[in-house]
Amino acid sequence: MANNGNYTEGYFSGVLDINYALMTGQDSPALRPTYGAMKTLAKTIEVTITPNYKEGKVYASNVATRNERRVDSYTVSINADKIPYAVRKEILGRETDANGVQIIKGNQVAPYLAIAFALTLDDDSQELWVLYKGKFSEPSQTGHTDSDSTTYQHPTIEGTFVRREYDNALASIAATADENVMETARASWFESVYEAVESNG
């Protein structure tokens, strides 16, 4: 039986791996984009998801007659344990020379991709996320001198995720504690990029 959202949610307490899938097909008003295989981007230490808004106001007769504020994009900042060498090449659009050396160029273009991840809650449930269309920028990396104790350094990478042209979709979110979320959606979340299913009701 559907619970209509009447369940007790836990508190956010962690985050699992960040996964990604490259956009392989054109995103246009007439064509739904396609995606490649889902892969692991990194083991995550921290992820910050910040919505960015498009705002508009209309004033008439000395009062605000309309005030619209709509989410337009997300900025995603990921602090990871490490981002593998091959993954950096793929998600940042770097070139590789004949010696296998990655070359960073000023005109390199990162590919569009989707990301999927799970925020964990202290009741053992998860909040599952997919962001559909974004690009990452070169990561920041800090190095510290070695000393009598080991200090590990971790990269931080930032991306901007925008609305898809096809359906205006930015993200999908599923709370596994909600009985209205079908088991088929939960079980396949990290197998491929989730696409919305039309309701029969």
N, C-alpha and C positions, 0 to 999 in steps of 0.2 A: 504494500500500500504506500502511496506517495505521502511523504511527511510534510510537504509544502514548506520546507525550510525550517520546520520546528524541531531542531536538534541542537544539542549543546556543542559548540565548537571549542576546540582546544586553543592553546596559544602557540604562535609561531616560535619554533625553537631551532630550526636548522634548514639546510638546503642540500640537495643531492647534486649529482653531476649535471653540467650543462651539456646538452646535446644540440647538434646542428644538422641542417640539411640544406644543401645548395639549391637555389632556385634554378631550374633547368629549362623552363619554358617561359614564354613571354607573358607578362602581366599586362592586360589591356581591358578596357570596358567590355569587350566581347569574349575574351579568352581567360579562363581560370589558369593561373600559373601552375606548373608542375614542379616537383622537387625530386632531388636525388635521394640516395639512401641516408638514413639517420646515422650519425656518427657521434662519438664523444669528443667534445671540445676540450673539456678540462674537468678535473675534480675541483669543486668550488669551496672556497673559504668564506666568501661573502658575495652576495649579489644585491644590487640596489636598482630598483625599477622606478623611474621617475616619470610621471605623465607630464606632457607638455600640452598647453591648451591654446586653442584659437578663440579669441574673444571679439565680440562686437556689441556696440551699444548705440542706441538711437535715443536722442533727446528731442522732445517736442513740448511746447507750452511749459517750458521750465522744469520738466520732469523727465526721468528716464522712462520711455515707453517700451523699450525692449532691451534686455540684457542677456545675451547668449554666451555661454562658455562651454565649449565642446573639446573633448580630448582629441588631439591631432596627431600626436606621435608619442613615443616613449624613448627615453634615454636609459640605456642599460649599462651599468658599470659592474664588471666581474673581477673580483680579486681571486685568483686561482692559485693552486699549488704550483702548477707549471702548465704552459701551453706547448705541446710537442712541436718540434721543428717543422715536421710535415704539415701539421694543422695550421701553423702560422702562414706557411706558403699558400695553402688553399683558401683560407678565409680572408687573407689580406691582398691577394692578387699579386704577390711577389713573383718575379721571374727567377729562373735558375740557369746559371751558365753551365758550360761543358764540364766544369769541375764539381758540380753539385752545390755551388755557392749561391745562396739566395741574394738577389740584388734588389735593393729598395730604390725605387725611382720616384721622382716628383710627379710623374704623370701616371703612376700605377693606379688601377681602378679595382677596388675590392668588389667581389661579386655580391649580389643580393642573396640572402639566406634566411631561413627560419631557425629559431631556437626553441627548444623544449626543455623544461626543468620542473622539479618538484620542490616546493617549500614544505618542510615537515612540521608537524604540530605535536605538542606534548601528549596528545591522546592517541598517538600512533597513526593518525590519519595524515593525508597530504592535500595540498592545494596544487593542482597540476596546471602548468602554464604553457602556452604556445604563443610566440610572437612571430608574425607571418612574413614580414618583409623588412630587412634591415641590412646595414653594412657596419663592419667594425673598422676602427682606426688602429694605427700602430700602437702596440701596448707600451706602457711605461714600465721601466725596470730599474730597480735600485740595487747597487752593489755595495757591500760593506767589507772592510778588511777582515781577514781571518784573525782570530784571537784565541784566548784560552778556553773559550766556549764557542759552540757552533751556532751562528745566527743564520737562519734560512731566509732567503729573499724570494718574494713572490710577485709575479707580474700582475698588473691591472690593465684590463682592456675595456674600452668603451665603444658602444655602438648606438646608432640611432635607428629606430624602427618606425616606419611610416605606414599609412593606410595603403592597402592594395587597391589598384585601380578597378579590378574586376568586381569586387563586392564591398569595398570600403572597409574591409575587416582589418583590425589592428591585432587582436589577440583573442584567444579562447582560454577560459579558466574553468576548472572543474574541481569541486571539493569532494574528495572521496568519502567523507563522512555523510554526505547528503545522499539519501537513498534514491533520489530522483536521477542521479547520475548513473547511467547504465553501466553494467559491468564490462560490456564490450568496449566502451570508450575508455574506461580505466585501464583495461588489460593491454590495449594496443597503443597507448599514448606515446610510447617511445619507439614504436615500430615504424611509424610514418607520420607525416605532418597531418594533424587532425583537421578535418574539414567539417563544417556545420552540416547537420542533417535536418531536413525540413520536418516540422512537426505535423502530425496527422490531425491535431486538434485545432 
